[in-house]
């Protein structure tokens, strides 16, 4: 059971590109992790489809916590020419990124658009409300229960279908057209 991280990341980046962003950044955890690799691939695919060249210095890998997001976003913000939009791989990285943005006086979305994977209940209430990819938490839990029940009933060797759950891009106020706020 999994969500389609590649397609979801591609959708989020296409959304940024649709707003006119052509200089994109990405903050992520270790790309040795399968979901991180899929999200990076989705980011790169969306950029390639649009004919965008991603500057290597705009791609930052950090630890998968708030401190990793903070450090990665500081590196992005310190670039001589920072991107106009950043895609964050998960909610904890995004929270750290928000701290860096606020400390540096960067305004979201006027100066920088930000979208993240993994919506949180608090994201509609941060300032500005954060655009995020939502994973179906209830369905993930229900499917995990079914898998566990199947394991108990049929054993570890039983064949299980690959269940891919859909995601939803929740558009809020952390993204804006280039120069549009």
C-alpha positions in Angstrom: 0.0 0.0 0.0 1.3 3.4 -0.9 0.4 6.7 -2.4 1.7 7.7 -5.8 4.4 10.1 -4.7 5.7 10.6 -8.2 2.4 11.8 -9.6 1.5 13.9 -6.6 4.8 15.7 -6.7 4.5 16.2 -10.4 1.0 17.7 -9.9 2.3 20.1 -7.2 5.2 21.3 -9.4 2.9 21.6 -12.4 0.7 23.9 -10.3 3.7 26.1 -9.5 4.7 26.2 -13.2 1.1 27.1 -14.1 1.5 30.1 -11.9 4.4 31.2 -14.0 7.3 30.0 -11.9 10.2 29.0 -14.0 13.0 29.0 -11.4 12.1 26.3 -8.9 13.8 24.9 -5.8 13.3 21.7 -3.9 14.1 20.8 -0.3 14.1 17.1 0.5 15.2 14.4 2.8 17.7 11.7 1.7 16.9 10.6 -1.8 18.1 7.1 -0.9 14.6 6.7 0.6 12.1 5.4 -2.0 9.4 8.0 -1.4 12.0 10.8 -1.6 13.3 9.4 -4.8 9.8 9.3 -6.3 9.0 12.8 -5.2 12.3 14.1 -6.7 11.5 12.3 -9.9 8.1 13.9 -10.0 9.7 17.3 -9.5 12.2 16.7 -12.2 9.6 15.3 -14.6 7.3 18.3 -14.3 10.2 20.7 -14.9 11.4 18.7 -17.9 7.9 18.6 -19.4 7.8 22.4 -19.2 11.3 22.7 -20.7 12.7 24.2 -17.4 16.3 23.8 -16.5 16.7 23.3 -12.7 19.7 24.9 -11.2 21.6 22.3 -9.1 22.2 24.8 -6.3 18.4 25.1 -5.9 18.1 21.4 -4.9 18.8 20.9 -1.2 18.9 17.7 0.7 18.5 17.8 4.5 17.4 15.7 7.4 13.7 14.8 7.5 12.8 17.1 10.4 12.2 20.7 11.1 15.9 21.4 11.5 16.7 19.8 8.2 14.0 22.0 6.5 15.3 25.1 8.3 18.9 24.4 7.1 17.9 23.5 3.6 15.8 26.6 3.2 18.5 28.8 4.7 20.8 27.5 1.9 18.2 28.3 -0.7 17.6 31.8 0.7 21.3 32.5 0.7 21.7 31.9 -3.0 22.7 35.0 -5.0 19.6 34.4 -7.1 17.0 32.4 -5.2 14.2 30.5 -6.9 10.7 32.0 -7.0 9.0 28.8 -5.7 10.1 25.9 -3.5 8.7 22.4 -3.3 9.1 20.7 0.1 9.1 16.9 0.5 7.2 16.7 3.7 5.4 18.7 6.4 8.2 18.8 8.9 10.7 20.1 6.3 8.0 22.7 5.4 7.7 23.8 9.1 11.5 24.3 9.3 11.4 26.1 6.0 8.8 28.5 7.3 10.9 29.3 10.2 13.9 30.2 7.9 11.6 32.3 5.7 10.2 34.3 8.6 13.6 34.9 10.2 14.9 36.2 6.9 11.9 38.5 6.3 10.9 36.7 3.1 7.2 37.0 2.5 5.2 34.0 1.3 3.8 34.2 -1.3 4.9 37.7 -2.4 8.6 36.9 -2.4 8.5 33.1 -2.5 5.8 30.5 -3.2 5.9 27.3 -1.1 4.1 24.0 -1.5 4.7 20.8 0.5 3.9 17.1 0.5 1.9 15.9 3.6 -0.8 18.2 4.6 -1.3 18.8 8.3 -4.5 19.9 10.2 -2.7 23.1 11.2 -1.7 24.2 7.7 -5.0 26.0 6.9 -4.3 28.1 10.1 -0.7 29.1 9.5 0.0 32.5 8.0 -0.4 32.2 5.1 -2.3 28.9 4.9 0.1 26.4 3.3 -0.7 24.7 0.0 -0.1 21.0 0.5 -0.5 17.5 -1.0 -2.9 15.6 1.3 -2.5 11.9 1.7 -5.6 9.9 2.6 -4.8 9.1 6.3 -8.1 7.2 7.0 -7.7 5.1 3.9 -4.0 4.4 4.7 -5.0 3.2 8.2 -7.9 1.1 6.9 -5.7 -0.5 4.3 -3.0 -1.2 6.9 -5.6 -2.9 9.0 -6.7 -5.1 6.1 -3.1 -6.0 5.4 -2.5 -6.9 9.0 -5.7 -9.0 9.1 -4.6 -10.8 5.9 -1.2 -11.5 7.3 -2.7 -13.0 10.4 -5.2 -15.0 8.4 -3.1 -16.1 5.4 0.5 -15.7 6.5 3.4 -13.7 5.3 3.7 -15.6 2.0 0.2 -14.7 0.7 0.2 -12.6 -2.4 -1.1 -9.1 -1.9 -2.1 -6.6 -4.5 -0.2 -3.3 -4.8 -2.7 -0.8 -3.5 -2.0 2.8 -4.7 -4.1 5.5 -2.9 -4.8 8.8 -4.5 -3.7 12.2 -3.1 -5.2 15.7 -3.2 -3.5 19.0 -3.9 -5.1 21.4 -1.4 -4.5 24.9 -2.8 -4.3 27.6 -0.2 -2.5 30.9 0.0 1.2 30.1 0.1 1.5 30.1 -3.7 1.0 33.0 -6.1 1.7 33.9 -9.7 5.2 35.3 -10.2 5.1 39.0 -9.4 1.3 38.7 -8.7 1.0 39.6 -5.0 
